[in-house]
Amino acid sequence: MALTTAKTSGLAITGLGVAAAYAVSSVWPVAGALTVAVVLGVAVGSTPVLTGEHRQAVARLTKRLLRAGVVLLGLQLAVPTVLALGPGTLAAVVLTVAVTFLGTLGLARLVRVPRALALLVATGFSICGASAIAAVEGVIERDDEDVATAVALVTCYGSITLAALPLLARALGLDAVRTGSWAGISVHEVAQVVAAAGPAGAAAVGIAVVVKLSRVVLLAPVVALVGATRRGRGEGRAPLVPLFVLGFLAMVAVRSTGLVPAFALDVAKTTSTLLLAGALFGLGCAVRLGTLLRGGGRALLLGLLSTLLVLATGFGTLAAFT
């Protein structure tokens, strides 16, 4: 009975956290529900509100929510739409993701950031922010503080970038298409991409979202590669390709058929965000704020360097290939 009560309470706590995250993000859309959810989770987890049983119940629920959310994320991606960008833009996207991911890992060694946090930051900054961090954390050995730190960095530097990029684009004389492409290839979260491209007009926003989603396509191979590398080093028994990554790819294939009705896609998008928000809230609940703050300086430097790297690489590859 006590275990059932704890499970119910864990579900209720997570549900309240997600509802609160949506309420806050509706007032401050740039932050996004996922970012707000992890911040609220850290706030709740750093207080004595949750008992040990409640924390365990939330932790068990978190893994299920995470994997289901990533699977449904695949329904946002249609391969024909991505291919329509053309070989030049796609080459720029692949190269930017690869350079940012590997470059961030190299920079992490330089500034002496632990490998687990480096992998989370590299994935989040190179692909799709909090969603990518939530996906890759399931295939590496990491502390919950690492996840919360990585999401905080994505939020911080993504917010700075969305304000700076339109000013830089205007100073460089970029047109709407080039501005949108640069935003989509460089800015971390989807909501931040829309905000960064917005000042250049609707055409810029449209191209920015498609370019951004083309980066999301690379989530599956990157997570699979990280999992395979971990397995090769004997770090646990992570599957070569996690089942939820295969589910993600299956949903991409389903969306690419063009047979899924629009209302179903809208429902899937909302459901995916809800599930991922619940997962990130749960991850935040396991964090102790004091521990999180103690390792901040080097992580902040890594976030800055990674942001500059993705901006410069994105601009350079677009100039070279498009």
C-alpha positions as CSV (number, residue, x, y, z in Angstrom):
1,M,0.0,0.0,0.0
2,A,2.8,2.4,0.9
3,L,4.6,1.7,-2.4
4,T,1.4,2.3,-4.3
5,T,0.8,5.6,-2.5
6,A,4.4,6.7,-3.2
7,K,3.9,5.9,-6.9
8,T,0.7,7.8,-7.0
9,S,2.3,10.7,-5.2
10,G,5.3,10.6,-7.6
11,L,2.9,10.9,-10.5
12,A,1.0,13.7,-8.9
13,I,4.2,15.6,-8.1
14,T,5.4,15.2,-11.6
15,G,2.1,16.3,-13.0
16,L,2.0,19.4,-10.9
17,G,5.6,20.2,-11.9
18,V,4.7,19.9,-15.6
19,A,1.5,22.0,-15.2
20,A,3.6,24.7,-13.4
21,A,6.2,24.6,-16.2
22,Y,3.6,25.1,-18.9
23,A,2.1,28.0,-16.9
24,V,5.5,29.8,-16.6
25,S,6.5,29.1,-20.2
26,S,3.2,30.6,-21.4
27,V,4.2,33.8,-19.8
28,W,7.8,33.5,-20.9
29,P,7.7,31.5,-24.1
30,V,11.4,31.9,-24.9
31,A,12.4,29.7,-22.0
32,G,10.2,26.8,-23.1
33,A,8.4,24.3,-21.0
34,L,11.3,21.8,-20.9
35,T,13.7,24.4,-19.5
36,V,11.3,25.6,-16.9
37,A,10.5,22.0,-15.9
38,V,14.1,21.2,-15.0
39,V,14.5,24.5,-13.1
40,L,11.3,23.8,-11.1
41,G,12.5,20.2,-10.5
42,V,15.8,21.5,-9.1
43,A,13.9,23.9,-6.9
44,V,11.7,21.2,-5.5
45,G,14.5,18.7,-5.2
46,S,16.7,21.1,-3.2
47,T,14.0,21.3,-0.5
48,P,12.9,18.7,2.1
49,V,9.4,18.5,0.5
50,L,10.1,15.1,-1.2
51,T,10.6,12.0,0.9
52,G,13.0,9.3,-0.1
53,E,10.1,7.1,-1.4
54,H,8.7,10.0,-3.4
55,R,12.1,10.6,-5.0
56,Q,12.4,6.9,-6.0
57,A,9.0,6.9,-7.5
58,V,9.7,10.1,-9.5
59,A,13.0,8.6,-10.6
60,R,11.3,5.4,-11.9
61,L,8.7,7.4,-13.7
62,T,11.3,9.7,-15.2
63,K,13.0,7.0,-17.3
64,R,9.7,5.9,-18.9
65,L,8.6,9.5,-19.7
66,L,12.0,10.2,-21.2
67,R,12.0,7.3,-23.6
68,A,8.4,7.8,-24.7
69,G,8.9,11.5,-25.3
70,V,12.0,10.9,-27.5
71,V,10.1,8.3,-29.5
72,L,7.2,10.7,-30.2
73,L,9.7,13.5,-31.1
74,G,10.3,11.5,-34.3
75,L,6.9,12.4,-35.6
76,Q,8.0,16.1,-35.9
77,L,10.5,15.1,-38.6
78,A,9.7,14.3,-42.3
79,V,12.6,13.2,-44.4
80,P,11.3,14.7,-47.6
81,T,11.0,18.2,-45.9
82,V,14.6,17.9,-44.7
83,L,15.9,16.7,-48.1
84,A,14.2,19.7,-49.7
85,L,16.8,22.0,-48.1
86,G,19.2,20.9,-50.7
87,P,22.6,19.2,-50.5
88,G,24.5,22.3,-49.7
89,T,22.5,23.2,-46.6
90,L,22.4,19.6,-45.5
91,A,26.2,19.3,-45.8
92,A,26.5,22.5,-43.7
93,V,24.2,21.1,-41.0
94,V,26.0,17.8,-40.8
95,L,29.4,19.5,-40.7
96,T,28.3,22.0,-38.1
97,V,26.9,19.3,-35.8
98,A,30.0,17.2,-36.1
99,V,32.4,20.1,-35.5
100,T,30.4,21.4,-32.6
101,F,30.0,18.0,-31.0
102,L,33.7,16.9,-31.3
103,G,35.0,20.5,-30.8
104,T,33.0,20.8,-27.5
105,L,34.5,17.5,-26.3
106,G,38.0,18.8,-27.1
107,L,37.3,22.2,-25.4
108,A,36.0,20.3,-22.3
109,R,39.3,18.6,-21.9
110,L,41.1,22.0,-22.3
111,V,39.0,23.6,-19.5
112,R,38.9,20.3,-17.5
113,V,35.1,19.7,-17.5
114,P,34.2,16.1,-16.5
115,R,33.5,13.8,-19.5
116,A,29.8,13.1,-18.6
117,L,29.0,16.7,-18.5
118,A,31.0,17.4,-21.6
119,L,29.0,14.8,-23.5
120,L,25.7,16.3,-22.4
121,V,26.8,19.8,-23.3
122,A,28.2,18.7,-26.7
123,T,25.0,16.9,-27.6
124,G,22.7,19.7,-26.4
125,F,24.6,22.5,-28.0
126,S,25.2,20.7,-31.3
127,I,21.7,19.2,-31.9
128,C,18.6,20.3,-30.1
129,G,19.1,21.6,-26.5
130,A,17.3,20.0,-23.6
131,S,15.6,17.2,-25.8
132,A,19.1,16.0,-26.9
133,I,20.4,16.2,-23.4
134,A,17.5,14.1,-22.2
135,A,18.1,11.5,-24.9
136,V,21.8,11.1,-24.4
137,E,21.7,11.0,-20.6
138,G,20.1,7.6,-20.8
139,V,23.1,6.0,-22.5
140,I,26.0,7.4,-20.3
141,E,26.9,7.2,-16.7
142,R,26.3,10.7,-15.3
143,D,25.2,12.5,-12.1
144,D,21.8,14.3,-12.1
145,E,23.7,17.5,-11.4
146,D,25.4,17.1,-14.8
147,V,22.0,17.0,-16.5
148,A,20.7,20.0,-14.7
149,T,23.9,21.9,-15.4
150,A,23.8,21.1,-19.1
151,V,20.1,22.2,-19.4
152,A,20.9,25.4,-17.5
153,L,23.8,26.1,-19.9
154,V,21.6,25.5,-23.0
155,T,19.0,27.9,-21.5
156,C,21.5,30.6,-20.6
157,Y,23.5,30.7,-23.8
158,G,20.6,30.0,-26.1
159,S,18.9,33.1,-24.6
160,I,22.0,35.2,-25.2
161,T,22.3,33.8,-28.8
162,L,18.7,34.5,-29.7
163,A,19.2,38.2,-28.8
164,A,22.7,38.5,-30.4
165,L,22.1,36.7,-33.7
166,P,19.6,39.1,-35.2
167,L,21.9,42.0,-34.4
168,L,24.9,40.2,-36.0
169,A,22.9,39.2,-39.1
170,R,21.8,42.8,-39.6
171,A,25.4,44.0,-39.2
172,L,26.6,41.5,-41.7
173,G,23.8,42.4,-44.2
174,L,22.3,38.9,-44.3
175,D,18.9,38.5,-46.0
176,A,15.9,36.7,-44.5
177,V,16.8,33.2,-45.9
178,R,20.4,33.4,-44.8
179,T,19.4,34.8,-41.3
180,G,16.9,32.0,-40.9
181,S,19.4,29.3,-41.9
182,W,22.0,30.7,-39.5
183,A,19.5,30.7,-36.7
184,G,18.4,27.1,-37.4
185,I,21.9,25.8,-37.7
186,S,23.3,27.6,-34.6
187,V,20.7,28.3,-31.9
188,H,20.1,25.6,-29.3
189,E,16.3,25.2,-28.6
190,V,13.5,25.2,-31.2
191,A,11.7,28.1,-29.3
192,Q,14.9,30.0,-29.2
193,V,15.4,29.4,-33.0
194,V,12.0,30.9,-33.7
195,A,12.7,33.9,-31.5
196,A,16.1,34.5,-33.1
197,A,14.7,34.3,-36.7
198,G,11.6,36.3,-35.9
199,P,13.0,39.8,-36.4
200,A,13.9,38.9,-40.0
201,G,10.3,38.0,-40.8
202,A,8.1,34.9,-41.5
203,A,10.3,33.6,-44.3
204,A,13.3,33.5,-42.0
205,V,11.3,31.7,-39.3
206,G,10.1,29.1,-41.8
207,I,13.6,28.2,-43.1
208,A,15.0,28.4,-39.5
209,V,12.6,25.7,-38.2
210,V,13.2,23.3,-41.1
211,V,17.0,23.7,-40.7
212,K,16.7,23.2,-37.0
213,L,14.7,20.0,-37.5
214,S,17.3,18.7,-39.9
215,R,19.7,18.9,-36.9
216,V,17.2,16.9,-34.8
217,V,17.4,14.1,-37.4
218,L,21.0,13.6,-36.3
219,L,19.9,12.9,-32.7
220,A,19.5,9.2,-33.3
221,P,22.9,8.5,-34.9
222,V,24.7,10.6,-32.3
223,V,23.0,8.9,-29.3
224,A,23.7,5.5,-30.9
225,L,27.3,6.4,-31.5
226,V,27.7,7.6,-27.9
227,G,26.1,4.4,-26.6
228,A,28.3,2.2,-28.8
229,T,31.4,4.1,-27.7
230,R,30.5,3.6,-24.1
231,R,29.8,-0.1,-24.7
232,G,33.2,-0.5,-26.5
233,R,35.0,1.0,-23.4
234,G,33.2,-1.5,-21.1
235,E,31.3,1.3,-19.3
236,G,28.2,-0.7,-18.4
237,R,26.0,-2.7,-20.7
238,A,24.3,0.0,-22.8
239,P,22.7,-1.5,-25.9
240,L,24.4,-0.8,-29.2
241,V,21.3,1.1,-30.3
242,P,18.9,1.9,-27.5
243,L,15.3,0.7,-28.1
244,F,13.9,4.2,-27.8
245,V,16.3,5.4,-30.5
246,L,14.9,2.8,-32.8
247,G,11.4,3.9,-31.9
248,F,12.4,7.5,-32.7
249,L,13.6,6.4,-36.2
250,A,10.4,4.4,-36.7
251,M,8.4,7.5,-36.0
252,V,10.5,9.5,-38.5
253,A,9.7,6.9,-41.1
254,V,6.0,7.0,-40.3
255,R,5.9,10.8,-40.5
256,S,7.8,10.7,-43.8
257,T,5.0,8.6,-45.4
258,G,2.8,11.7,-45.3
259,L,-0.2,9.6,-44.2
260,V,-0.4,10.9,-40.6
261,P,-3.2,13.5,-40.3
262,A,-2.4,17.0,-39.1
263,F,-4.4,16.7,-35.9
264,A,-2.5,13.5,-34.9
265,L,0.8,15.3,-35.5
266,D,-0.4,18.2,-33.3
267,V,-1.4,15.8,-30.5
268,A,1.9,13.9,-30.8
269,K,3.9,17.1,-30.6
270,T,2.1,18.3,-27.5
271,T,2.3,14.8,-25.9
272,S,6.0,14.6,-26.6
273,T,6.6,18.0,-25.0
274,L,4.6,16.9,-21.9
275,L,6.5,13.7,-21.5
276,L,9.9,15.3,-21.9
277,A,8.9,18.1,-19.5
278,G,7.9,15.4,-16.9
279,A,11.2,13.6,-17.5
280,L,13.3,16.8,-17.0
281,F,11.3,17.8,-13.9
282,G,12.1,14.3,-12.5
283,L,15.7,14.7,-13.3
284,G,15.8,18.1,-11.6
285,C,14.1,16.6,-8.5
286,A,17.2,14.4,-7.9
287,V,19.5,17.4,-7.9
288,R,20.9,19.2,-4.8
289,L,21.3,22.9,-5.7
290,G,24.4,23.3,-3.5
291,T,26.2,20.5,-5.4
292,L,25.1,22.0,-8.7
293,L,26.5,25.5,-7.9
294,R,29.9,24.3,-6.8
295,G,31.1,23.2,-10.3
296,G,29.8,26.3,-12.2
297,G,32.8,28.2,-13.4
298,R,34.3,25.8,-15.8
299,A,30.9,24.7,-17.1
300,L,30.0,28.3,-17.9
301,L,33.3,28.7,-19.8
302,L,32.6,25.5,-21.8
303,G,29.1,26.7,-22.6
304,L,30.5,30.0,-23.9
305,L,33.2,28.4,-26.0
306,S,30.7,25.9,-27.5
307,T,28.2,28.6,-28.4
308,L,30.9,30.6,-30.1
309,L,32.0,27.4,-31.9
310,V,28.5,26.6,-33.2
311,L,27.9,30.2,-34.3
312,A,31.2,30.4,-36.2
313,T,30.9,27.0,-37.7
314,G,27.3,27.4,-38.8
315,F,28.1,30.8,-40.5
316,G,31.2,29.4,-42.2
317,T,29.6,26.2,-43.5
318,L,26.6,28.0,-44.8
319,A,28.9,30.5,-46.6
320,A,30.9,27.7,-48.1
321,F,28.1,25.3,-49.2
322,T,25.1,27.6,-50.0
